[in-house]
Amino acid sequence: MSGDREGDERVSQLLERLGENLKEPVMKSTARLIILISLAINGKMSLKELMAVTSCGKGSLSNHLEKLEESGMVSVKTVLRRKGPGISVSITDRGREAYATYAELMKLIFSES
């Protein structure tokens, strides 16, 4: 039975961390969660790649990225390419922490079902 208690405590801790993340307005958007998950998997992505993944237009995506960058979850940089300047977005340590919390909680939830 002690294993169940430890599991319950772990779930409680994760839910608490998740609640702390969700208190931030930046984490209340599905598009922003998709951005974080995509960046956690890929490390960094271009604006064009993120537009395809999120199905957001350029303006909407830029707005989401601005909010994520202000919260310290992503880093947005202009990069020079042969075709001209482009936008590169990468996840920060803080963004990885938020992603890790979601991933761990989802893993626990699905392992229970």
HUPE-V23012 format. One record per residue. N is the residue number from 1. RES is the residue in one letter. SS is DSSP state (A for helix, B for strand, O for the rest). Layout:
n: [N/N]
res: [RES/RES]
ss: [SS/SS]
//
This chain:
n: [1/2/3/4/5/6/7/8/9/10/11/12/13/14/15/16/17/18/19/20/21/22/23/24/25/26/27/28/29/30/31/32/33/34/35/36/37/38/39/40/41/42/43/44/45/46/47/48/49/50/51/52/53/54/55/56/57/58/59/60/61/62/63/64/65/66/67/68/69/70/71/72/73/74/75/76/77/78/79/80/81/82/83/84/85/86/87/88/89/90/91/92/93/94/95/96/97/98/99/100/101/102/103/104/105/106/107/108/109/110/111/112/113]
res: [M/S/G/D/R/E/G/D/E/R/V/S/Q/L/L/E/R/L/G/E/N/L/K/E/P/V/M/K/S/T/A/R/L/I/I/L/I/S/L/A/I/N/G/K/M/S/L/K/E/L/M/A/V/T/S/C/G/K/G/S/L/S/N/H/L/E/K/L/E/E/S/G/M/V/S/V/K/T/V/L/R/R/K/G/P/G/I/S/V/S/I/T/D/R/G/R/E/A/Y/A/T/Y/A/E/L/M/K/L/I/F/S/E/S]
ss: [O/A/A/A/A/A/A/A/A/A/A/A/A/A/A/A/A/A/A/A/A/A/A/O/A/A/A/O/O/A/A/A/A/A/A/A/A/A/A/A/A/A/O/B/B/B/A/A/A/A/A/A/A/A/O/O/O/A/A/A/A/A/A/A/A/A/A/A/A/A/O/O/O/B/B/B/B/B/B/B/B/O/O/B/B/B/B/B/B/B/B/O/A/A/A/A/A/A/A/A/A/A/A/A/A/A/A/A/A/A/A/A/O]
//
